Amino acid sequence: AVVSTQSTGMPSGTPAAEDSPIPSNSPRVFEVGDAIELSGWGRYQWRVSSVMGLLSFADSAEIWMSVIILRNLKCEWDLSAFQEALIPAVVYIFYANGSVASGYL
């Protein structure tokens, strides 16, 4: 996403307009990376990144464990190929449903 900025929209003479990395008279292109640089990286971003990293780790560990358990169940319960394929499919179906449901929160 690229947005052309002819001006910052701030009145000249304000401290924020003078300190802005985007000159008000420049036809410079303002990109997403510039917006991230301008917004900074604070405590909130660290928290969100940490929580999302832990959730991603938990999700990958869950899938990894289902693969290990599936090997044992295949031998112990004498599963057919269809039943063996159905177990991870059900995990992914419920994972997708949970993602959609949590999106409404």
C-alpha positions as CSV (number, residue, x, y, z in Angstrom):
1,A,0.0,0.0,0.0
2,V,1.5,3.2,-1.1
3,V,0.0,6.6,-0.3
4,S,1.1,9.8,-1.9
5,T,1.6,12.6,0.6
6,Q,1.6,16.2,-0.6
7,S,1.4,17.5,2.9
8,T,1.2,16.2,6.4
9,G,-2.1,17.9,7.1
10,M,-0.6,19.7,10.1
11,P,-0.4,23.4,10.4
12,S,3.1,24.7,9.8
13,G,4.8,26.0,12.9
14,T,3.6,23.2,15.1
15,P,6.3,21.1,16.8
16,A,5.0,17.9,15.3
17,A,5.1,19.3,11.8
18,E,8.6,20.5,12.1
19,D,9.9,17.2,13.6
20,S,8.0,15.1,11.0
21,P,10.3,12.9,8.8
22,I,7.9,13.7,5.9
23,P,8.5,17.2,4.5
24,S,5.3,19.0,3.8
25,N,6.3,20.3,0.4
26,S,7.7,17.0,-0.9
27,P,5.8,14.7,-3.3
28,R,7.5,11.8,-1.5
29,V,5.8,8.4,-1.3
30,F,4.8,7.3,2.2
31,E,5.0,3.5,2.5
32,V,3.9,1.0,5.1
33,G,7.5,0.7,6.4
34,D,7.6,4.4,6.9
35,A,4.5,4.3,9.0
36,I,5.9,1.5,11.2
37,E,9.1,3.5,11.7
38,L,7.1,6.6,12.6
39,S,4.9,4.8,15.1
40,G,7.8,3.2,17.0
41,W,8.1,0.0,18.9
42,G,7.0,0.1,22.5
43,R,5.9,-2.0,25.4
44,Y,2.5,-2.8,23.8
45,Q,4.2,-4.2,20.6
46,W,6.5,-6.3,22.7
47,R,3.6,-7.7,24.6
48,V,1.5,-8.5,21.5
49,S,4.6,-10.1,19.8
50,S,5.3,-12.2,22.9
51,V,1.7,-13.4,23.3
52,M,1.4,-14.2,19.6
53,G,4.7,-16.0,19.6
54,L,3.7,-18.2,22.6
55,L,0.3,-18.9,20.9
56,S,2.1,-19.9,17.7
57,F,4.4,-22.2,19.7
58,A,1.5,-23.8,21.5
59,D,-0.3,-24.4,18.2
60,S,2.7,-25.9,16.5
61,A,3.4,-28.1,19.6
62,E,-0.3,-29.3,19.4
63,I,0.1,-30.3,15.8
64,W,3.4,-32.0,16.5
65,M,1.9,-34.0,19.4
66,S,-1.1,-35.0,17.2
67,V,1.4,-36.5,14.7
68,I,3.2,-38.5,17.4
69,I,-0.1,-39.6,19.0
70,L,-1.5,-40.6,15.6
71,R,1.4,-43.0,15.0
72,N,0.7,-44.7,18.3
73,L,-3.1,-44.8,17.7
74,K,-2.7,-46.2,14.2
75,C,-0.9,-49.3,15.6
76,E,-2.9,-49.7,18.8
77,W,-6.4,-49.1,17.3
78,D,-5.7,-50.6,13.8
79,L,-6.9,-47.5,12.0
80,S,-7.7,-47.5,8.3
81,A,-6.1,-44.9,6.0
82,F,-9.4,-42.9,6.0
83,Q,-9.6,-42.8,9.8
84,E,-5.9,-41.9,10.0
85,A,-6.5,-39.0,7.7
86,L,-9.6,-37.9,9.5
87,I,-7.9,-37.2,12.8
88,P,-5.7,-34.3,11.6
89,A,-8.5,-33.1,9.4
90,V,-10.8,-32.8,12.4
91,V,-8.1,-30.9,14.3
92,Y,-7.8,-28.4,11.4
93,I,-11.5,-28.0,11.1
94,F,-11.9,-27.2,14.7
95,Y,-8.9,-24.9,14.6
96,A,-10.5,-23.0,11.7
97,N,-13.8,-22.8,13.5
98,G,-12.1,-21.5,16.7
99,S,-10.2,-18.9,14.6
100,V,-13.4,-17.6,13.1
101,A,-15.2,-17.6,16.5
102,S,-12.3,-15.8,18.2
103,G,-12.4,-13.2,15.5
104,Y,-15.8,-12.0,16.8
105,L,-14.4,-11.4,20.3
